[in-house]
Amino acid sequence: MSHHEDNGHHDLMHSMQDYRESSRQDDYLRGVAKVAALAGPSQADLDTPVGKRVRALREEKGLSLADLAQRTGLSETALGEIEDEAASPPLGTLIKLGKALGMKLGTLIASGEDRPYTVVRAAERPAMSRFASQKGTAYGYSYEALAPQKKNRSMEPFLVTLNKADDQVEPSSHDGEEFIFVLDGRMEALVGDAREFLEPGDSIYYDSTEPHLLRPVGDEPARILAVIFSQGR
């Protein structure tokens, strides 16, 4: 073999080695990407504030605040506070916003992936508190989402802590159905004209189209499992 041919053979073998190493690296990177996809959305995605999601979806659909106010029955001021993160809307309001924007409730809480299941570890539950505005009214509960990473879900499970609410909080209604199971404490459920008192182990299921309000009995908080069904789109 001539010196020229030997150099050519050496270059070919070197190129093939580089190709194999490059292929292994590509395979490794694809594997990392696949594992990352299976892990679900990034924490940054889950931490995106609800208000920013509402504004992004509204602008994506070419709607003004006035348009959204007309669709939801909420005032432009209230909607502006939500989008500016000056107000944290209760779940019923989020359901109305989702319907008005053609989205399910879960889209407003956190975007997810098209996966057959999702696991949320106890230390990883996104916690959200409900308040009317920076100045003011306490809606009387905070909640932890139990399935924020599952896309296209029809049920929304939450762990909810009911606290004493301001007196001006009124029963509200929205599309869907709700199931409540009491874990700790005592609570009162106002559904339509009915008033029910529930203790640990008790449960209640009602149409969310009925005006409803949940609150603890007395000054002590109550802890419940709440599952909301909303078809959305």
PECOR-V647100 format. One record per backbone hydrogen bond with DSSP energy under -1.0 kcal/mol. CO is the residue of the C=O (numbers start at 1). NH is the residue of the N-H. E is the energy in kcal/mol with one decimal. If there is no record, write none. Layout:
co=CO nh=NH e=E
co=CO nh=NH e=E
This chain:
co=2 nh=6 e=-2.9
co=3 nh=7 e=-2.3
co=4 nh=8 e=-2.2
co=5 nh=9 e=-2.7
co=6 nh=10 e=-2.5
co=7 nh=11 e=-2.7
co=8 nh=12 e=-2.2
co=9 nh=13 e=-2.6
co=10 nh=14 e=-2.5
co=11 nh=15 e=-2.3
co=12 nh=16 e=-2.5
co=13 nh=17 e=-2.2
co=14 nh=18 e=-2.5
co=15 nh=19 e=-2.4
co=16 nh=20 e=-2.5
co=17 nh=21 e=-2.7
co=18 nh=22 e=-2.7
co=19 nh=23 e=-2.8
co=20 nh=24 e=-2.7
co=21 nh=25 e=-2.3
co=22 nh=26 e=-2.6
co=23 nh=27 e=-3.0
co=24 nh=28 e=-2.5
co=25 nh=29 e=-2.7
co=26 nh=30 e=-2.8
co=27 nh=31 e=-2.3
co=28 nh=32 e=-2.5
co=29 nh=33 e=-2.5
co=30 nh=34 e=-2.4
co=31 nh=35 e=-2.6
co=32 nh=36 e=-2.7
co=33 nh=37 e=-2.2
co=34 nh=38 e=-2.1
co=35 nh=39 e=-1.4
co=37 nh=40 e=-1.3
co=42 nh=46 e=-2.0
co=43 nh=47 e=-2.1
co=45 nh=48 e=-1.0
co=49 nh=53 e=-1.6
co=50 nh=54 e=-2.5
co=51 nh=55 e=-2.5
co=52 nh=56 e=-2.5
co=53 nh=57 e=-2.5
co=54 nh=58 e=-2.6
co=55 nh=59 e=-2.8
co=56 nh=60 e=-2.2
co=57 nh=61 e=-1.5
co=58 nh=63 e=-2.5
co=59 nh=62 e=-1.2
co=64 nh=68 e=-2.3
co=65 nh=69 e=-2.4
co=66 nh=70 e=-2.1
co=67 nh=71 e=-1.8
co=68 nh=72 e=-1.9
co=69 nh=73 e=-2.5
co=75 nh=79 e=-2.3
co=76 nh=80 e=-2.5
co=77 nh=81 e=-2.1
co=78 nh=82 e=-1.9
co=79 nh=83 e=-2.5
co=80 nh=84 e=-2.0
co=81 nh=86 e=-2.6
co=81 nh=87 e=-1.6
co=82 nh=85 e=-1.3
co=90 nh=94 e=-2.0
co=91 nh=95 e=-2.2
co=92 nh=96 e=-1.8
co=93 nh=97 e=-2.5
co=94 nh=98 e=-2.7
co=95 nh=99 e=-2.3
co=96 nh=100 e=-2.4
co=97 nh=101 e=-1.9
co=98 nh=103 e=-3.6
co=104 nh=107 e=-1.1
co=105 nh=108 e=-1.2
co=105 nh=109 e=-1.1
co=106 nh=110 e=-2.7
co=113 nh=115 e=-2.1
co=113 nh=151 e=-2.0
co=121 nh=124 e=-2.1
co=126 nh=145 e=-1.9
co=128 nh=143 e=-3.1
co=131 nh=88 e=-2.1
co=137 nh=132 e=-3.4
co=138 nh=166 e=-1.8
co=140 nh=163 e=-3.8
co=141 nh=130 e=-1.7
co=142 nh=161 e=-2.8
co=143 nh=128 e=-3.2
co=144 nh=159 e=-2.1
co=147 nh=150 e=-1.0
co=149 nh=113 e=-1.7
co=154 nh=230 e=-2.0
co=156 nh=228 e=-2.5
co=157 nh=146 e=-2.3
co=158 nh=226 e=-2.6
co=159 nh=144 e=-2.4
co=160 nh=224 e=-2.8
co=161 nh=142 e=-1.8
co=162 nh=222 e=-1.8
co=166 nh=169 e=-1.7
co=172 nh=212 e=-2.6
co=176 nh=208 e=-2.1
co=177 nh=229 e=-3.1
co=178 nh=206 e=-2.2
co=179 nh=227 e=-2.7
co=180 nh=204 e=-2.2
co=181 nh=225 e=-2.9
co=182 nh=201 e=-2.5
co=184 nh=223 e=-2.5
co=186 nh=217 e=-2.2
co=187 nh=198 e=-2.9
co=188 nh=215 e=-2.2
co=189 nh=196 e=-2.6
co=190 nh=213 e=-1.9
co=191 nh=194 e=-2.4
co=194 nh=191 e=-1.8
co=196 nh=189 e=-3.1
co=198 nh=187 e=-2.5
co=199 nh=202 e=-2.7
co=202 nh=182 e=-2.7
co=204 nh=180 e=-3.0
co=206 nh=178 e=-2.5
co=207 nh=210 e=-1.6
co=208 nh=174 e=-2.2
co=211 nh=192 e=-3.2
co=212 nh=172 e=-2.1
co=213 nh=190 e=-2.9
co=215 nh=188 e=-3.7
co=222 nh=162 e=-3.5
co=223 nh=183 e=-2.8
co=223 nh=184 e=-2.0
co=224 nh=160 e=-2.9
co=225 nh=181 e=-2.5
co=226 nh=158 e=-2.9
co=227 nh=179 e=-2.5
co=228 nh=156 e=-2.7
co=229 nh=177 e=-1.9
